[in-house]
Amino acid sequence: MIVEKTLDNGIRIVMEQIPYVQSVSAGIWIRTGAVDEDDSNSGISHFIEHMMFKGTNRRSPKQIAEDADRIGAGMNAFTGKEATCYYIKSLTSSVDKALDILIDMITGSVFDPTELSREKDVIFEEIKMVEDSPDDQISELLDTLVFEGSPYSRSVLGTRKALTGIDRDRIMDHMKKEYTADNMVVSVSGNFEESKIMEIFNKGLQGFASMKATKEFSAEQRPAKHLVKIKDVEQAHLCMGIRSLPHQHPLHYPMQVLSSAFGGSMSSRLFQNIREQKGLAYSIFSASHHFSADGVFEVFAGISMENMDKVIDAISEEMALLRANGVTSDELAIAREQVKSSYVFGRENVNNRMFANGKNVLLYGKALDVDTVIATLDSITEEQIKEAALVVTDLHRYSSALICGKEYDLSKRMKEAAQ
């Protein structure tokens, strides 16, 4: 059962009891990420996330790690486009100590200048790692094209130039603005005593006040753009995408099912027709990502350059068929079960329940129970799928990015395929 309450200072807390496990997963969520940055501080949210592990008033960086290891806890953090999450998972018997570590990091981090300088170098290496991974880099390149002019175009890691200029004062200013009670959610799942959890977080997070900040982002559609990056790679990596729908849109779930039918599984159209029947690509799939104020539908293919023209034409043909006819009743049934299974399987993990509940309350205002999601998926019709397809099957509006080993006129080919 999912319970939503509010701490004394206004921080929302969502708790889900799982009595048959012997562990607890707890996360502190802040609604801040790449979309809250600009050119001068790009990457600061992710930088702060790293620095939370670099020492507090009570613990050195080593002591943070040792105290977590001493109780067998696993802790980590991540930053996304819209949110940052710090979390820890421990045995139920050690939850007091685990939450003390987590809260200490959030409330007592010192942001030592020496550690700041050292951690910048770590993040620079992380940026290099993404640049050396075509799979990762192609997604970032596509975001800059699809979301041009929108905060969603920003990289979570930021830029070297911006990170170089970030010091302790800028970090503290950013945290004062973003790390506020109305911008935070606590999510807890597992086997725990609710009253104890409320008591610990009420006391530990009492120093955060509300700022009543509002966030609005533009969702203006820009003309399609195309980018080719020449690198020493054996396989070409193609990614094309289009602005789609925000999470709260009525067609959110139909779009997820559409993506599964189009390119989300081994029985999907892209996989069967382009990989299995034509043998043109090793990897090909579609994905639908939904944010609080925007979304993107994308198609990815890992292919040899000699097949590039054929693959682009084949994707165009599949989009045209999807736009004209939608999906069959059998395709809908298969894709629906795929999405349902993925959702249910994810809920079988204590951490994943904490992640889902925290994200949903933070970004969308409410946790979702399994039965509600399943009922929504079961109610999806072929007409809704066709309506969703009209949003994402106009190839003229698709931007595209390509990482390959030689010159290629991607803009020309995309325009030709869209005719």
Summary of the structure (lengths in Angstrom):
residues: 419
radius of gyration: 22.7
end to end distance: 52.2
largest distance: 64.2
contacts: 1422
relative contact order: 0.16
helix: 50%
strand: 19%
